[in-house]
Amino acid sequence: MFKIIIIYELIFVLFWNLLYLSNSSVENWFQEKFLTAIFTFLSTMALGLTMVYVIYYSFQITGLSKFLSKIKDPRKN
């Protein structure tokens, strides 16, 4: 579970860095409306984490995670 959270956080930070560095109007928006930017940043992070938990618990409830864990990795013999 911690791997999922860490991977999600890394993807989220990379996404926001790409967004911030790719568009100058986003940079101006961050400078002009700092509190709005922090709220947007944290709320999208919470929304993404909620989506990860919903998917994770859906796999647990339906039993799909047990089925997926039984599949052998084709890269290993």
N, C-alpha and C positions, 0 to 999 in steps of 0.2 A: 504494500500500500504506500509505503514511503517513497518507493521508486516512482510510482505514478505521480505523486505530489511534486517530487523534485523535477521530474521530466516536464510536468505541466508548467512549473515555475520558470524553468529555463526557456521553454517555448514562448511563454508569455513575455518574458523580458526581451527575448530576441525579436518578437513581433513588434513590441513598442519601440525598440531601438531602430528597427527598420522604418517604421512609420515616422518616427521623429527625425531621422536623418534623411529620409527621402523627399520630404515635402517641407518647403520653407514656411508655408502658411501654418502648418502644424506647430512649427517652432515659435512663430509669432503668437499663436494661440496660447501656447504654454507660458510664454512670458507675460502676456496680458491678463490671463485668467488662471492664475496659479492654483487657487483652491478648487476651481472647477476641474482643472486638469487632474489634480490629486483624487478628487471624488470619482471622476470618470475612470481613472487608472485602477483604483481600488474596487469600484463596482464591477468593471469588466473582469477583473481578476476573480472576484467572488462568484460571478456568474459562470465563468469557466470552471471553477472548482466545483460548483454545484452540478454542472453537467457531468463532470468526471465521476462524482459520487453517484449520480443517478444511473449512469451506465454501469458502474462497478456493482452497485446493489442489484440492478436488473439482472446482470449476469449471475450473481449469487442466488437470487430468488428463483430464476428459471432453471438453474442447474447447468447452464451453458458453460460456466467456468470449469466445472469438473470434466465436462466433455472436452473442452479445449486443452486442459492440462494433460489429458491422456494421449493427445496427438504427439507422435514422436517427431523430433526435429530432424528433417532430412539431411541436414549438414553433419549430423553426428551419426556414427555407425552403431 
